[in-house]
């Protein structure tokens, strides 16, 4: 898989890869992987020996100390922050943010809320996410849908912190964080698909569907094909209009006679690389 290298803090030429579902374009945020740009407090930052997608990784070293830190808050919030440069902003044309995280610790298991990720805009509005999937000795890929950030305008600042109260005094923990990149699909695709409820009555007028859609806006204008199938019987096929991101679609059911049974909901039923499936139960109605 080819890629273009450039010297500097930000890769501005796109990189194209092929994933299992559809072509994806990546934009590496190279400068975010530089530990010198992160401002640590009650922790230390350094260059990690690890790599993430061949990109540098920041090591966030945290010695949990119930008696150190700020005088007013000895059991505090070890943290680090980074201000994004203007050329590292402009995420609205992408579908998701990704980075990799590897964890080392003196503990065998991490607390329920091992690490928090922050995103800020110019006005100081914040999105806070607890990365509960962090695991000792395991590398994970963290993915955030841009549409789920829910903060107005450009993201201008990133941060990570732990709550020392979630750890024991004298615990040691190292988070290796890097490979920050933005990703966007070059074709319309559905990355998440599920009915809004596990079951509906057969006389419902619509089937509410929760989806996350990726792809260029001009390719989303054609909508996405959806099929409702019971065993080998195709009960209904519809193409519904969509926008990029997380949304709820309403599939009309009035065009077909829907019998009770277990159904499969399929997005892109005729395209194997884009196909996504979910199940739903349709029950008899007490009003029929």
GULO-6487 format. One record per residue: y, x, z of N, C-alpha, C, CB in turn; residue in one letter. Coordinates in steps of 0.001 Angstrom, whole numbers. Glycine has a CB too. Layout:
<pts>
PT     n.py     n.px     n.pz    ca.py    ca.px    ca.pz     c.py     c.px     c.pz    cb.py    cb.px    cb.pz  residuo
PT        Y        X        Z        Y        X        Z        Y        X        Z        Y        X        Z        A
...
</pts>
This chain:
<pts>
PT     n.py     n.px     n.pz    ca.py    ca.px    ca.pz     c.py     c.px     c.pz    cb.py    cb.px    cb.pz  residuo
PT    -1183      851        0        0        0        0     1232      886        0        6     -962     1222        X
PT     2102      704     -975     3233     1586    -1127     4382     1226     -218     3690     1581    -2533        X
PT     5209     2228       27     6404     1958      791     7476     2949      384     6125     2030     2304        X
PT     8735     2637      706     9861     3476      364    10428     4055     1640    10933     2689     -418        X
PT    10588     5352     1710    11165     5980     2886    12625     6326     2619    10368     7241     3279        X
PT    13434     6251     3643    14814     6677     3540    15240     7300     4846    15729     5507     3171        X
PT    16224     8171     4820    16710     8808     6021    17832     7963     6574    17175    10255     5750        X
PT    17820     7724     7865    18875     6925     8476    18288     5957     9472    19673     6174     7417        X
PT    19167     5135    10012    18755     4239    11080    18125     2960    10562    19927     3906    11945        X
PT    18431     2597     9342    17955     1302     8858    17396     1439     7458    19083      261     8881        X
PT    16247      889     7239    15664      840     5896    16254     -366     5177    14090      758     5948        X
PT    16988     -125     4101    17671    -1222     3428    16944    -1672     2178    19074     -820     3079        X
PT    16051     -842     1641    15258    -1299      507    14035    -2023     1020    14854     -123     -405        X
PT    13622    -3109      363    12465    -3861      864    11160    -3133      614    12411    -5230      221        X
PT    10195    -3419     1468     8838    -2901     1336     7925    -4080     1069     8389    -2109     2612        X
PT     7015    -3953      138     6105    -5052     -176     4678    -4671      218     6176    -5412    -1683        X
PT     4023    -5569      969     2625    -5416     1318     1910    -6692      886     2439    -5136     2854        X
PT      606    -6652      871     -182    -7868      688     -965    -8121     1960    -1135    -7754     -542        X
PT     -753    -9280     2562    -1541    -9635     3734    -2615   -10624     3293     -643   -10238     4869        X
PT    -3383   -11123     4249    -4509   -11988     3910    -4046   -13314     3319    -5362   -12242     5140        X
PT    -2822   -13749     3671    -2379   -15065     3229    -1535   -14999     1972    -1601   -15741     4322        X
PT     -504   -14193     1967      435   -14201      850     1237   -12910      881     1374   -15443      907        X
PT     1925   -12576     -235     2767   -11379     -228     3862   -11476      831     3394   -11162    -1609        X
PT     4039   -10402     1590     5038   -10346     2653     5963    -9168     2395     4366   -10228     4052        X
PT     7256    -9377     2603     8247    -8326     2471     8726    -7934     3865     9435    -8782     1574        X
PT     8748    -6629     4143     9152    -6135     5455    10441    -5317     5362     8032    -5289     6070        X
PT    11269    -5446     6353    12465    -4635     6500    12387    -3936     7853    13766    -5502     6376        X
PT    12174    -2635     7852    12046    -1881     9093    13405    -1677     9755    11382     -531     8827        X
PT    13465    -1935    11054    14658    -1670    11853    14465     -314    12528    14914    -2812    12915        X
PT    14567      738    11730    14198     2080    12180    14956     2514    13431    14443     3075    11074        X
PT    16252     2238    13481    17047     2717    14603    16677     2114    15933    18464     2457    14345        X
PT    16068      944    15922    15673      289    17172    14528     1043    17837    15266    -1172    16911        X
PT    13844     1894    17076    12732     2680    17621    13190     4003    18231    11711     2953    16534        X
PT    14497     4222    18321    15056     5467    18852    15353     5310    20342    16342     5867    18081        X
PT    14651     6032    21232    14880     5855    22672    16283     6231    23118    13890     6668    23444        X
PT    16975     7077    22350    18328     7476    22727    19313     6313    22630    18797     8624    21849        X
PT    18965     5309    21868    19866     4157    21723    19652     3093    22786    19689     3538    20364        X
PT    18559     3173    23503    18290     2208    24567    18952     2679    25862    16760     2019    24770        X
PT    19633     1775    26534    20262     2092    27811    19371     1657    28959    21636     1423    27922        X
PT    18668     2594    29629    17750     2216    30702    18440     2123    32063    16614     3212    30778        X
PT    17907     1297    32925    18342     1195    34307    17114      956    35172    19394       57    34492        X
PT    16918     1780    36195    15747     1727    37085    14452     1991    36315    15668      359    37787        X
PT    14560     2659    35169    13398     3070    34390    13815     4251    33525    12840     1890    33516        X
PT    12875     4831    32792    13169     5959    31919    12670     5648    30510    12520     7263    32460        X
PT    13403     6146    29509    12965     5991    28127    12744     7361    27494    13996     5180    27314        X
PT    11744     7453    26643    11435     8699    25947    10692     8366    24664    10595     9659    26846        X
PT    10473     9376    23834     9704     9187    22612     8221     9112    22968     9976    10334    21596        X
PT     7560     8054    22562     6132     7898    22829     5317     8759    21872     5713     6421    22709        X
PT     4130     9123    22289     3201     9827    21404     2501     8866    20448     2164    10590    22225        X
PT     2682     7568    20668     2042     6558    19839     2908     6235    18615     1774     5284    20659        X
PT     2311     5572    17648     2998     5087    16464     2704     3599    16293     2568     5888    15204        X
PT     3614     2901    15624     3417     1491    15291     3697     1333    13809     4340      550    16151        X
PT     2655     1069    13018     2793      987    11563     3481     2252    11023     3596     -283    11164        X
PT     3095     3414    11563     3657     4707    11164     5125     4864    11550     3511     4890     9674        X
PT     5631     3979    12397     7007     4064    12867     7035     4606    14305     7698     2674    12789        X
PT     8169     5235    14719     8265     5741    16093     8187     4623    17126     9561     6514    16274        X
PT     7864     5027    18348     7695     4087    19449     8468     4602    20668     6182     3892    19788        X
PT     9092     3690    21389     9827     4018    22608     8903     3834    23818    11107     3128    22744        X
PT     8872     4821    24690     8109     4707    25947     9068     4302    27062     7381     6059    26301        X
PT     8801     3144    27659     9575     2635    28788     8749     2861    30050     9938     1112    28604        X
PT     9128     3863    30829     8372     4254    32035     9027     3636    33260     8301     5810    32181        X
PT     8239     2858    34013     8774     2124    35164     7962     2445    36420     8765      596    34891        X
PT     8565     3167    37373     7945     3309    38692     8456     2182    39597     8258     4717    39316        X
PT     7611     1247    39932     8030      114    40761     8338      617    42165     6933     -996    40798        X
PT     9543      298    42641    10012      818    43928    10764     -278    44664    10916     2069    43733        X
PT    10158     -778    45737    10776    -1844    46510    11957    -1364    47357     9745    -2481    47397        X
PT    12164      -63    47455    13198      462    48346    14280     1235    47600    12571     1354    49390        X
PT    14148     1350    46286    15153     2047    45498    15993     1056    44711    14496     3055    44555        X
PT    16525     1511    43604    17313      635    42746    18660      304    43341    16563     -631    42472        X
PT    19199     -840    42961    20512    -1252    43435    20449    -1614    44915    21036    -2440    42613        X
PT    21504    -1218    45638    21516    -1405    47088    21365    -2874    47483    22802     -847    47671        X
PT    22051    -3761    46744    22007    -5188    47090    20685    -5832    46678    23169    -5928    46427        X
PT    19977    -5209    45715    18729    -5784    45200    17673    -4681    45103    18956    -6462    43804        X
PT    17146    -4236    46229    16154    -3141    46179    14883    -3512    45411    15776    -2726    47590        X
PT    14504    -4790    45472    13404    -5280    44627    14075    -5927    43418    12444    -6314    45406        X
PT    14199    -5158    42361    15096    -5559    41284    14446    -5812    39952    16109    -4546    41109        X
PT    15140    -5367    38894    14758    -5693    37527    14901    -4450    36642    15621    -6861    36979        X
PT    13972    -3508    36704    14028    -2366    35777    14146    -2873    34345    12767    -1461    35930        X
PT    15055    -2263    33574    15417    -2861    32285    15964    -1814    31325    16448    -3976    32484        X
PT    16009    -2201    30046    16683    -1389    29042    17254    -2319    27980    15711     -343    28411        X
PT    18437    -1926    27445    19126    -2739    26460    19543    -1887    25270    20347    -3422    27084        X
PT    19685    -2542    24114    20123    -1869    22894    21057    -2791    22119    18908    -1454    22020        X
PT    22202    -2251    21690    23131    -2997    20847    22789    -2746    19380    24604    -2593    21149        X
PT    22570    -3827    18643    22253    -3712    17229    23509    -3375    16427    21618    -5011    16713        X
PT    23374    -2483    15491    24474    -2167    14585    24615    -3293    13558    24239     -796    13878        X
PT    25804    -3432    12947    25998    -4530    11986    24937    -4576    10898    27353    -4411    11343        X
PT    24530    -3401    10398    23533    -3388     9326    22128    -3733     9816    23514    -2032     8664        X
PT    21929    -3827    11123    20628    -4213    11678    20571    -5698    12013    20323    -3393    12924        X
PT    21658    -6391    11784    21719    -7825    12041    21369    -8576    10752    23133    -8240    12564        X
PT    21800    -9801    10616    21493   -10548     9397    20037   -10919     9273    21897    -9760     8204        X
PT    19490   -11548    10310    18077   -11907    10321    17804   -13255     9659    17569   -11929    11738        X
PT    18822   -14017     9326    18622   -15401     8885    17859   -15510     7570    19953   -16085     8743        X
PT    17791   -14434     6804    17053   -14471     5538    15581   -14088     5705    17710   -13540     4532        X
PT    15125   -13938     6958    13742   -13545     7224    13038   -14623     8033    13689   -12195     7969        X
PT    11718   -14567     8015    10915   -15581     8709    10598   -15203    10151     9625   -15814     7960        X
PT    10415   -13904    10414    10002   -13510    11763    10368   -12067    12088     8510   -13700    11923        X
PT    10435   -11818    13384    10593   -10472    13929     9251   -10038    14489    11710   -10420    15030        X
PT     8887    -8767    14250     7619    -8241    14757     7839    -6864    15381     6565    -8161    13623        X
PT     7055    -6562    16396     6932    -5197    16907     5596    -5063    17613     8106    -4841    17868        X
PT     5199    -3830    17878     3939    -3587    18581     4201    -3115    20007     3091    -2549    17826        X
PT     3260    -3445    20883     3384    -3130    22306     2045    -2632    22833     3864    -4369    23112        X
PT     2072    -1453    23434      887     -902    24100     1259     -644    25556      380      421    23393        X
PT      354     -989    26479      657     -917    27905     -307        6    28636      615    -2305    28524        X
PT      257      879    29493     -507     1689    30434      -18     1362    31835     -365     3216    30125        X
PT     -921     1403    32804     -503     1069    34158    -1486     1619    35175     -365     -442    34320        X
PT     -985     1819    36403    -1868     2162    37514    -2681      951    37943    -1061     2706    38699        X
PT    -2274     -224    37516    -3015    -1462    37792    -4100    -1650    36742    -2062    -2691    37816        X
PT    -5167    -2321    37124    -6201    -2658    36132    -5823    -3900    35347    -7555    -2869    36817        X
PT    -5034    -4791    35973    -4569    -6001    35304    -3080    -6181    35567    -5366    -7244    35782        X
PT    -2390    -6714    34593     -961    -6957    34724     -700    -8311    35366     -278    -6878    33360        X
PT      485    -8517    35940      820    -9856    36465      960   -10863    35330     2128    -9806    37290        X
PT     1110   -12117    35697     1185   -13180    34692     2395   -13008    33781     1238   -14546    35370        X
PT     3474   -12470    34316     4691   -12231    33523     4971   -10727    33511     5924   -13029    34106        X
PT     4253    -9979    32712     4344    -8523    32795     5626    -7924    32236     3200    -7928    32088        X
PT     6215    -8573    31208     7375    -7996    30535     8166    -9123    29883     6944    -6928    29477        X
PT     9500    -9039    30015    10376   -10032    29409    11168    -9401    28263    11333   -10630    30466        X
PT    11329   -10159    27189    12070    -9728    26008    13316   -10600    25883    11186    -9815    24715        X
PT    14474    -9974    25669    15743   -10688    25588    16358   -10519    24199    16717   -10187    26673        X
PT    17023   -11564    23720    17839   -11491    22513    19183   -12158    22815    17120   -12178    21288        X
PT    20286   -11519    22409    21628   -12021    22690    22436   -12120    21400    22347   -11111    23707        X
PT    23392   -13086    21377    24372   -13117    20302    25713   -12602    20821    24517   -14550    19729        X
PT    26738   -12618    19984    28043   -12077    20361    28652   -12812    21551    28991   -12143    19182        X
PT    28355   -14095    21663    28913   -14902    22746    28141   -14756    24053    28940   -16352    22339        X
PT    27081   -13962    24051    26288   -13761    25255    25194   -14789    25467    27175   -13760    26428        X
PT    25037   -15711    24506    23906   -16638    24608    22601   -15853    24518    23971   -17726    23494        X
PT    21603   -16285    25272    20392   -15475    25412    19138   -16292    25161    20331   -14853    26795        X
PT    18167   -15642    24526    16801   -16155    24434    15919   -15212    25233    16314   -16271    22935        X
PT    15204   -15734    26224    14335   -14929    27087    12890   -15351    26863    14729   -15084    28591        X
PT    12043   -14367    26560    10634   -14634    26269     9774   -13746    27159    10312   -14388    24760        X
PT     8835   -14335    27867     7879   -13560    28653     6689   -13201    27765     7414   -14354    29916        X
PT     6429   -11907    27634     5335   -11453    26770     4049   -11448    27605     5632   -10018    26164        X
PT     3441   -12605    27715     2268   -12773    28568     1006   -12176    27962     2046   -14233    28847        X
PT     1049   -11850    26670     -136   -11296    26010     -302    -9793    26234      -69   -11576    24530        X
PT      678    -9155    26883      553    -7720    27179     -680    -7474    28036     1822    -7187    27898        X
PT    -1458    -6431    27679    -2714    -6121    28361    -2845    -4609    28518    -3928    -6699    27580        X
PT    -3308    -4166    29677    -3482    -2730    29911    -4484    -2150    28916    -3949    -2465    31360        X
PT    -4092    -1063    28249    -4986     -371    27340    -5190    -1028    25998    -6272     -213    27973        X
PT    -4358    -2002    25663    -4525    -2721    24409    -3207    -2783    23657    -5065    -4131    24660        X
PT    -3265    -2556    22348    -2091    -2678    21494    -2034    -4099    20938    -2122    -1626    20342        X
PT     -905    -4750    21094     -726    -6100    20572      448    -6107    19591     -489    -7119    21729        X
PT      439    -7053    18683     1578    -7287    17801     2301    -8530    18293     1129    -7446    16308        X
PT     3561    -8344    18662     4385    -9464    19100     5108   -10024    17875     5404    -9024    20216        X
PT     5035   -11345    17689     5673   -12008    16562     6539   -13149    17069     4623   -12526    15557        X
PT     7774   -13204    16581     8700   -14266    16961     9260   -14903    15696     9847   -13717    17863        X
PT     9046   -16214    15547     9641   -16927    14428    11158   -16953    14605     9069   -18369    14317        X
PT    11894   -16573    13575    13347   -16552    13666    13884   -17936    14017    13959   -16060    12349        X
PT    13240   -18975    13491    13703   -20336    13764    13508   -20744    15222    12980   -21313    12867        X
PT    12669   -20006    15965    12419   -20334    17371    13395   -19649    18325    11005   -19953    17741        X
PT    14268   -18779    17806    15188   -18059    18695    16163   -19037    19339    15961   -16962    17918        X
PT    16708   -19957    18539    17553   -21000    19106    18880   -20513    19643    16828   -21682    20183        X
PT    19361   -19377    19140    20654   -18832    19543    21555   -18814    18315    20507   -17396    20164        X
PT    22787   -19311    18456    23684   -19435    17312    24160   -18069    16817    24882   -20302    17678        X
PT    24290   -17938    15504    24869   -16729    14935    23921   -15545    14935    26104   -16367    15679        X
PT    24508   -14364    14717    23724   -13135    14615    23228   -12666    15971    24547   -12042    13965        X
PT    22036   -12091    15988    21539   -11411    17184    22160   -10021    17217    19966   -11333    17197        X
PT    22830    -9689    18321    23565    -8426    18410    23035    -7482    19484    25010    -8706    18673        X
PT    22129    -7956    20333    21656    -7127    21443    20225    -7505    21796    22577    -7280    22679        X
PT    19410    -6499    22095    18029    -6698    22530    17842    -6113    23924    17036    -6054    21531        X
PT    16858    -6604    24645    16579    -6062    25975    15154    -6323    26412    17531    -6646    26987        X
PT    14681    -5503    27350    13384    -5685    27997    13568    -5470    29493    12309    -4704    27413        X
PT    12816    -6230    30288    12847    -5991    31737    11553    -6483    32376    14069    -6694    32385        X
PT    11301    -6000    33570    10261    -6579    34419    10930    -7109    35684     9143    -5524    34764        X
PT    10258    -8028    36352    10645    -8451    37694     9770    -7666    38676    10482   -10022    37887        X
PT    10393    -6777    39446     9585    -5958    40358     8796    -6810    41338    10473    -4990    41125        X
PT     9293    -7998    41652     8583    -8862    42596     7236    -9330    42049     9440   -10066    42942        X
PT     7049    -9235    40722     5761    -9593    40128     4730    -8469    40262     5949    -9945    38659        X
PT     5198    -7278    40626     4338    -6105    40783     4249    -5723    42253     4869    -4915    39946        X
PT     3360    -4797    42581     3261    -4259    43933     4089    -2980    44029     1779    -3987    44315        X
PT     4595    -2720    45212     5361    -1490    45433     4506     -271    45063     5835    -1396    46916        X
PT     5131      672    44372     4516     1939    43917     3601     1770    42699     3717     2555    45052        X
PT     3553      571    42130     2868      437    40834     3576     1309    39801     2835    -1058    40364        X
PT     2815     1777    38826     3370     2491    37685     2998     1722    36420     2848     3970    37627        X
PT     3964     1580    35530     3676      889    34277     4487     1533    33153     3996     -632    34392        X
PT     3834     1728    32028     4474     2275    30828     4274     1298    29684     3898     3681    30465        X
PT     5387      881    29080     5339       45    27897     5741      891    26693     6263    -1199    28049        X
PT     4868      952    25702     5142     1665    24462     5509      613    23413     3904     2542    24004        X
PT     6782      581    23021     7319     -505    22202     7914       85    20933     8387    -1329    22986        X
PT     7500     -407    19762     8066      137    18528     7595     -585    17279     7727     1588    18413        X
PT     8008      -36    16146     7677     -654    14866     8480    -1901    14586     6226     -983    14820        X
PT     9679    -2003    15157    10487    -3207    14970    10730    -3446    13482    11832    -3088    15725        X
PT    10456    -4677    13043    10655    -4997    11640    10854    -6498    11469     9466    -4510    10799        X
PT    11535    -6869    10396    11688    -8254     9994    10728    -8529     8847    13154    -8565     9587        X
PT    10195    -9739     8798     9202   -10086     7778     9574   -11406     7127     7784   -10166     8390        X
PT     9306   -11510     5820     9488   -12769     5134     8445   -12909     4033    10905   -12874     4560        X
PT     7951   -14112     3872     6999   -14405     2804     7755   -14517     1488     6205   -15710     3100        X
PT     7133   -14079      418     7767   -14174     -898     7341   -15436    -1647     7432   -12942    -1730        X
PT     6432   -16193    -1061     6058   -17509    -1579     6058   -18485     -414     4657   -17476    -2291        X
PT     6072   -19771     -714     5996   -20784      336     4616   -20741      980     6293   -22198     -232        X
PT     4584   -20740     2311     3305   -20782     3022     3490   -21431     4387     2714   -19363     3175        X
PT     2393   -21942     4920     2365   -22544     6251     1626   -21587     7177     1682   -23963     6232        X
PT     2280   -21153     8254     1635   -20245     9200     1098   -20961    10436     2606   -19173     9622        X
PT     1631   -22138    10736     1126   -22950    11844     1042   -24398    11369     2044   -22822    13117        X
PT      -67   -25048    11706     -297   -26436    11294    -1088   -27156    12372    -1045   -26501     9933        X
PT     -522   -28251    12880    -1280   -29073    13827     -682   -30469    13894    -1296   -28425    15232        X
PT    -1521   -31488    14125     -986   -32835    14337     -169   -32861    15627    -2133   -33887    14392        X
PT      851   -33692    15662     1673   -33805    16865      884   -34378    18038     2891   -34673    16587        X
PT     -186   -35123    17735    -1092   -35665    18759    -2520   -35495    18256     -777   -37182    19072        X
PT    -3484   -35295    19171    -4866   -35084    18724    -5517   -36306    18115    -5693   -34623    19864        X
PT    -4946   -37503    18375    -5532   -38739    17839    -4427   -39755    17581    -6594   -39324    18817        X
PT    -4638   -40589    16560    -3724   -41698    16272    -4544   -42928    15919    -2738   -41337    15114        X
PT    -3889   -44105    15926    -4555   -45333    15505    -4567   -45406    13983    -3855   -46578    16108        X
PT    -5558   -46086    13448    -5704   -46159    11990    -4635   -47021    11322    -7069   -46698    11641        X
PT    -3890   -47810    12106    -2817   -48601    11512    -1444   -47943    11664    -2792   -49977    12137        X
PT    -1429   -46670    12115     -157   -45947    12162      444   -45844    10767     -350   -44541    12766        X
PT     1739   -45964    10689     2407   -45876     9387     2563   -44424     8928     3779   -46551     9453        X
PT     2654   -43495     9881     2827   -42086     9531     1947   -41223    10428     4313   -41663     9658        X
PT     1660   -40022     9935      974   -39000    10718     1980   -37880    10989     -309   -38458     9970        X
PT     2463   -37720    12241     3398   -36629    12545     2656   -35288    12576     4113   -36883    13905        X
PT     3216   -34303    11906     2578   -32992    11766     3574   -31912    12173     2075   -32761    10305        X
PT     3168   -31015    13056     4013   -29887    13447     3617   -28668    12615     3882   -29584    14979        X
PT     4597   -28064    11951     4324   -26933    11072     5373   -25847    11269     4289   -27383     9602        X
PT     4985   -24625    10916     5928   -23534    10705     5771   -23109     9258     5681   -22329    11700        X
PT     6876   -23155     8532     6862   -22864     7100     7649   -21584     6837     7452   -24049     6285        X
PT     7102   -20730     5992     7775   -19501     5586     7969   -19494     4079     6976   -18262     6035        X
PT     8936   -18683     3627     9142   -18517     2195    10588   -18650     1797     8328   -19510     1440        X
PT    10930   -18206      586    12301   -18327       85    12725   -19789       -6    12431   -17654    -1289        X
PT    13943   -20118      404    14398   -21524      370    14243   -22173     -996    15848   -21607      789        X
PT    14492   -21402    -2076    14391   -22005    -3404    12955   -22383    -3756    14941   -21053    -4452        X
PT    11969   -21728    -3134    10570   -22069    -3384    10065   -23170    -2457     9703   -20838    -3231        X
PT    10838   -23459    -1402    10461   -24531     -487    10949   -25887     -975    11011   -24253      900        X
PT    11868   -25876    -1938    12422   -27147    -2419    11366   -28030    -3086    13555   -26880    -3399        X
PT    10286   -27421    -3562     9213   -28188    -4197     8310   -28862    -3171     8382   -27283    -5095        X
PT     8479   -28513    -1888     7643   -29096     -846     6293   -28410     -737     7445   -30566    -1105        X
PT     5470   -28894      187     4125   -28338      360     3093   -29455      220     3985   -27632     1745        X
PT     1976   -29165     -457      933   -30184     -616       90   -30302      648       36   -29852    -1819        X
PT     -169   -31537     1038     -991   -31825     2214    -2078   -32819     1833     -124   -32379     3381        X
PT    -3240   -32635     2423    -4378   -33509     2117    -5038   -33937     3423    -5408   -32791     1182        X
PT    -5419   -35200     3472    -6162   -35740     4610    -7561   -36078     4120    -5449   -37002     5228        X
PT    -8568   -35464     4763    -9934   -35548     4252   -10898   -35899     5381   -10349   -34221     3584        X
PT   -11840   -36778     5094   -12899   -37126     6039   -14234   -36785     5383   -12833   -38648     6449        X
PT   -14904   -35772     5903   -16085   -35206     5236   -15692   -34805     3805   -17285   -36239     5226        X
PT   -16351   -35350     2800   -16015   -35003     1417   -15048   -35994      781   -17275   -34926      585        X
PT   -14698   -37029     1537   -13809   -38060      995   -12350   -37688     1217   -14108   -39422     1637        X
PT   -11579   -37621      136   -10144   -37361      230    -9442   -38702      428    -9605   -36616    -1052        X
PT    -8893   -38882     1638    -8250   -40155     1963    -6833   -40237     1424    -8237   -40362     3459        X
PT    -6135   -39090     1374    -4728   -39118      991    -4261   -37716      617    -3862   -39690     2133        X
PT    -3433   -37614     -394    -2786   -36364     -777    -1299   -36618     -962    -3415   -35778    -2072        X
PT     -474   -35793     -312      972   -35951     -391     1630   -34576     -485     1509   -36735      832        X
PT     2772   -34521    -1160     3627   -33345    -1136     4893   -33710     -368     3960   -32845    -2587        X
PT     5145   -32992      719     6259   -33326     1593     7346   -32258     1522     5774   -33494     3033        X
PT     8617   -32655     1541     9721   -31681     1537     9768   -30916     2857    11073   -32391     1287        X
PT    10153   -29645     2800    10187   -28789     3985    11414   -27879     3928     8885   -27946     4096        X
PT    11714   -27275     5067    12688   -26204     5170    12001   -25034     5849    13966   -26654     5955        X
PT    12632   -23875     5849    12057   -22702     6517    12068   -22903     8028    12836   -21417     6138        X
PT    10976   -22503     8672    10924   -22524    10129    10055   -23620    10701    12289   -22664    10670        X
PT    10213   -23837    12008     9418   -24841    12735    10024   -26226    12545     9336   -24494    14248        X
PT     9175   -27218    12299     9659   -28567    12038     8521   -29571    12215    10257   -28667    10616        X
PT     8886   -30845    12259     7904   -31925    12298     7994   -32706    10991     8138   -32863    13532        X
PT     6851   -32851    10323     6758   -33630     9091     6093   -34974     9393     5963   -32851     7998        X
PT     6401   -35972     8573     5820   -37301     8764     5122   -37698     7473     6911   -38355     9165        X
PT     3789   -37618     7507     2983   -37930     6328     2760   -39436     6263     1622   -37170     6359        X
PT     3281   -40137     5226     3099   -41598     5134     1624   -41951     4963     3919   -42176     3956        X
PT     1188   -42952     5712     -200   -43396     5622     -337   -44772     4972     -819   -43423     6999        X
PT      776   -45380     4631      725   -46752     4106      123   -46832     2709     2114   -47345     4086        X
PT       31   -45688     2016     -514   -45697      647    -2039   -45716      607      -14   -44488     -110        X
PT    -2673   -45594     1761    -4138   -45519     1771    -4690   -46335     2931    -4617   -44049     1871        X
PT    -5898   -46797     2750    -6603   -47491     3827    -7341   -46438     4638    -7593   -48584     3270        X
PT    -6858   -46181     5849    -7424   -45128     6692    -8425   -45745     7660    -6307   -44368     7465        X
PT    -9675   -45346     7537   -10727   -45822     8434   -10848   -44897     9642   -12078   -45917     7689        X
PT   -11350   -45403    10775   -11556   -44538    11939   -12535   -43400    11617   -12079   -45365    13131        X
PT   -12304   -42259    12215   -13175   -41107    11998   -12471   -39804    12320   -13671   -41083    10568        X
PT   -13193   -38706    12148   -12626   -37375    12361   -12193   -36821    11008   -13656   -36417    13060        X
PT   -10939   -36421    10922   -10353   -35997     9662    -9932   -34521     9727    -9149   -36886     9310        X
PT    -9853   -33934     8544    -9304   -32595     8400    -7982   -32697     7654   -10297   -31651     7657        X
PT    -6941   -32123     8248    -5634   -32054     7618    -5513   -30674     6973    -4476   -32312     8656        X
PT    -5168   -30626     5704    -5177   -29371     4949    -3827   -29165     4266    -6321   -29367     3901        X
PT    -3247   -27998     4449    -2071   -27593     3686    -2530   -26686     2553    -1020   -26874     4594        X
PT    -1960   -26849     1386    -2335   -26098      184    -3854   -26156      -58    -1872   -24629      309        X
PT    -4409   -27361     -229    -5865   -27506     -352    -6463   -26805    -1569    -6216   -28957     -408        X
PT    -5673   -26587    -2625    -6199   -25982    -3850    -5915   -24486    -3951    -5618   -26681    -5049        X
PT    -5329   -23883    -2909    -4972   -22465    -2965    -5606   -21732    -1784    -3426   -22280    -2958        X
PT    -6738   -21063    -1989    -7484   -20437     -890    -6673   -19453      -53    -8672   -19730    -1442        X
PT    -5778   -18680     -681    -5016   -17684       84    -3951   -18319      966    -4365   -16691     -859        X
PT    -3577   -19563      684    -2533   -20243     1451    -3081   -21379     2320    -1480   -20788      506        X
PT    -4341   -21719     2139    -4946   -22890     2786    -4884   -22770     4315    -6410   -23059     2326        X
PT    -4489   -23869     4964    -4444   -23947     6422    -5013   -25295     6826    -2983   -23757     6971        X
PT    -5834   -25343     7882    -6504   -26583     8268    -6301   -26899     9745    -7991   -26493     7959        X
PT    -6360   -28190    10050    -6336   -28677    11433    -7131   -29978    11468    -4853   -28890    11956        X
PT    -7608   -30354    12639    -8408   -31576    12767    -7637   -32638    13541    -9752   -31277    13465        X
PT    -7934   -33880    13223    -7337   -35010    13936    -8343   -36153    13954    -5991   -35458    13271        X
PT    -8338   -36897    15042    -9191   -38072    15163    -8362   -39327    14930    -9875   -38118    16548        X
PT    -8849   -40201    14081    -8189   -41486    13817    -9085   -42594    14372    -7916   -41692    12271        X
PT    -8550   -43356    15287    -9354   -44364    16002    -8981   -45768    15558    -9166   -44231    17525        X
PT    -9869   -46700    15865    -9581   -48112    15560    -8408   -48587    16412   -10836   -49009    15811        X
PT    -7670   -49543    15882    -6468   -50017    16553    -6735   -51305    17321    -5348   -50232    15543        X
PT    -6194   -51446    18529    -6362   -52708    19265    -5567   -53845    18655    -5951   -52529    20708        X
PT    -4653   -53538    17708    -3827   -54569    17085    -4379   -55029    15730    -2412   -54053    16910        X
PT    -5458   -54428    15270    -6025   -54855    13995    -6890   -56095    14170    -6845   -53726    13371        X
</pts>
